[in-house]
Amino acid sequence: MTDDTTPGARATAPRRGSRAVPPQRPGSAPEPPHRPRPRLRGRLLPPRREWPSGPLALASRLLAAGLLAGLGLLAAAPLWAGRNRVGLALVAVATGAALFAYLSPRRLPAKYLFPTTLLILLFQVFPIAYTLEMATTNVGDGHLGSKGEAITAIETSSVRRSPDSPQFRLTVGDRGGRLVLLLTDPAAPGVLLGDDTGTHPLEGAATDPSGRVTAAPGVRVLSAGEAAGRSAELTRTVVPVPGGGIRTQGLSSAYRGDAELRYDGACDCVRGPGREYRANPATGRFTAADGSSLPQGWKVRVGLANLVAPFTDDRIGPNVLGVFVWNTGYAVGVVALTAGLGIGLALVLHHPFMRAVRFYRTLVVLPYAMPAFAMLLVWRDMFNADFGLVNRLLGVHVDWLGTASTARVSVLLVQLWLGFPYMFLVATGALQSIPGEYLEAAQVDGAGPWQRFRRITLPLLLTAMGPLLVSAFAFNFNNFNGIFLITSGGPFPADDPTVGATDLLITYTYRMAFGQQGAQYGLAAAMSVYVYLVVALVSIISFRRTSAFKETDR
């Protein structure tokens, strides 16, 4: 027996976890030494990623970096012009994060998470934060600008012409889509440009012998016909000057008038003929001793006043409660009606003895294939009391949209017609996914059709349709088009045209923000917060109760 070991050598077994080294063939080059992968707390780390080499790869990296930097500069340009430091800082952070994520061969999760996170911040977090910020202000009609802008508006709106008011030769111009006044004084040389900030000397303007400006740098001179077409805007244009303003008189002349209301910085008040209006920083208005206020105000912080107004303001509190009750009933009713009809039709067409199933399914889906916007307008005309198709077919004369009860029934019927095909499609797909063995086993055990439906089919249907029912509730809770295009929120009571019988919270908020009674953007923003909270709370509770996101594979 021969011993293959050399003298002094000791045979050792390879350690556990080490790599076995294959035997070398005679004459072959030795393999390079194996570098073990790095470990962190006993775990193998993923292999280190490196950029591909070559001029094409380098050019693509430089192009990506230039594209990201260019997008950042494009977003920062208007913020820089508006001196928005907070916006500039956010753009800089986002651009830096993009460069950090994409200019490295590593950080693979960040490359996928960055665009998603950015979109969530832009289209969800920012709108919510901006709405909350607006809800803490009094922004609305008369409160859109700063205090200085309100003072300028007060003085210019009170300009009156006096017998010795200076006259100007007027030429109407357009600069960036806004009207400007090109003024020439017969007693003084030069041309003045008047805008909402005041008058400024205009160099390089050309005039004819009558003093009319024929050309001006940076301004498009309007013809008489173009100026006449914008006469309403021209009448409202007032150029502020110390102690008054310059107003137009026709299309070819203007005058400088004196302001009847003038601001006095010593008392922080506006004085007029026999009256004095003092600034009220709490309301953002100039208010007189008798409680009357000037219509021009400024934007101020009001804290939680708008958020508590639905509970403390007697003018809107009862309206909000009534609208909320109907809004909730409307959303629940639409979901219940559409789901009930959709599931019922799906069960009928799913029966094994049913014939021409494809034909009937096509007919059922037709309302879902039509544009809802147009169909809502068609249904509004069909419910017309005088020439509507519904009254003609039924042989009755009912003012469907004129009374509260019939208007509510009408909007529910319209949403039933528009929404049940969607529920039918979902229910049909869920029925086809239910294993037939369950129903056969129940039938063998003696369960009747109703028991099989209640114990097996319906629970499995609701498990599959649960998230869709919640999303349908959220959609109908904010179904602006479904109400506004048919009834516009009406009918309205004679003593209160601000709230209607079919108003949802979203339509009531819209009328509050853009209605004829005056825009109240801050209060409307507070109402939007409550709408969001209601939908979010109902969705969270419903998802938890239905176990919609329960993991079934564990």
Secondary structure, DSSP 8 states (H G I E B T S, - for coil): ----S-TT-------TT--------TT-----------EETTEE---------SHHHHHHHHHHHHHHHHHHHHHHHHHHHTT-HHHHHHHHHHHHHHHHHHSSS--HHHHHHHHHHHHHIIIIIHHHHHHHHHHTB--STT-SS-HHHHHHHHHHHTEE--TT--EEEEEEEEETTEEEEEEE-TTS-SEEEEETTEEEEETT-EE-TTS-EEEBTTBEE--HHHHHHTHHHHHH-EEEETTEEEEEETTTEEEEEEESSEEETTTTEEEETTEEEEEETTTTEEE-TTS-B-S-----B-TTHHHHHHHH-TTTHHHHHHHHHHHHHHHHHHHHHHHHHHHHHHHHHTSTT--SHHHHHHHHHHHHHS-HHHHHHHHHHHT-TTT-HHHHHHT----TTTSHHHHHHHHHHHHHHHHHHHHHHHHHHHHHTS-HHHHHHHHHTT--HHHHIIIIIHHHHHHHHHHHHHHHHHHHHT-HHHHHTTTTT----TT-TT--TT--HHHHHHHHHHSTT---HHHHHHHHHHHHHHHHHHHHHHHHHHTTT-----
